[in-house]
Amino acid sequence: MWISPELAETVAAIFDDGSFEQAARRLRISPSAVSQRLRTLESQLGRVLIIRSRPIRATDDGAAVVRLARQYAAVGHEASVALGLDRQERMHVPIAVNADSLATWLLPALATVAHDQDVTFELLREDEDRTAKLLETGAALAAITSQRKPIAGCTVTGLGSTEYVAVATPGFVARWFPGGVTKKALASAPAIEFDRSDDIQSDWLRALGVDPDVPPRHYVPASEDYASAVRLSMGWGMLPPAQAQPSLDMGTLTRLGGPDLAEPLYWQQWSIDSVSLTAIRESVVAHARAALAEA
């Protein structure tokens, strides 16, 4: 069965904007027309596409329609460019990204493309272990992810590995590790984590033989704020060298020892023949490989 681009676009607008009213504003039609389009497509397919909850959610079938709408938009943009047509709207590219890449090397890569291509970006920040899910749901066209296995319909390119070093301020070390960074001291010293899905600190503790469930935790869910919390002696944490090095050089942070850890990263994007998506991938890969360690 062929799905009308107009109906697919309506499902994507509901999904993206989270309400029929916001989708109507974007599409410049009435909310009742949005509802009618959705009912029409659901009737044609015989499937529920949108769960009318708070927030609105797409079913698995709805996610497939959202992905189709993204593909329609990308292909339509490329056709307009090839035909030399004057488009009022740029190609919109939602990308799922992890916080550390966003805080260190990613923005220069995207800025390069934004200067040369007729695109806009929407960065969806998520843990690298969960960004691939946003590809599956259709929320993103591309993702920086720790998942090497390709999502169906996507291509995968290795980026390198983000390295992490365990650091704390000299004052924190003096207070919590007066006898050295021992298992007993680590069990009581506060650690800082990005959120409850962040497992880098736990992996480091396990490598030293410490039960990761024992130490107290602070949760600071923003990369720059996380680094600031470490520098303010709230706890120890794992930082990428790009964030840790200036403070290490100035003596405001010190390494705790133990193993440095590395998180391999991959670029996954939908398999769409698009000049803009190709340019984005090439820029992201080049900047990543210049900034990250080899995987």
Buried (B, 14 or more C-beta within 10 A) or exposed (E): EEBEBEBBBBBBBBBBBBBBEBBBEBBEBEBEBBBEBBEBBBEEBEBBBBEEEEEBBBBEBBBBBBBBBBBBBBBBBBEBBEEEEEEEEBBBBBBBBBBBBBBBBBBEBBEBBBEEBBBEBEBBBBBBBBBBBBBBBBBBBBBBBBBEEBBEBBBBBBBBBBBBBBBBBEEBBEEBBEEEBEEEBBBEBBBBBBEEEBBBBBBBBEEBEBEBEEBEBBEBBBBEEBBEBBBEBBBBBBBBBBBBBEBBEEEBBBBBEBEBBBBBBBBBBBEBEBBBBEBBBBBBBEBBBEBBBEB
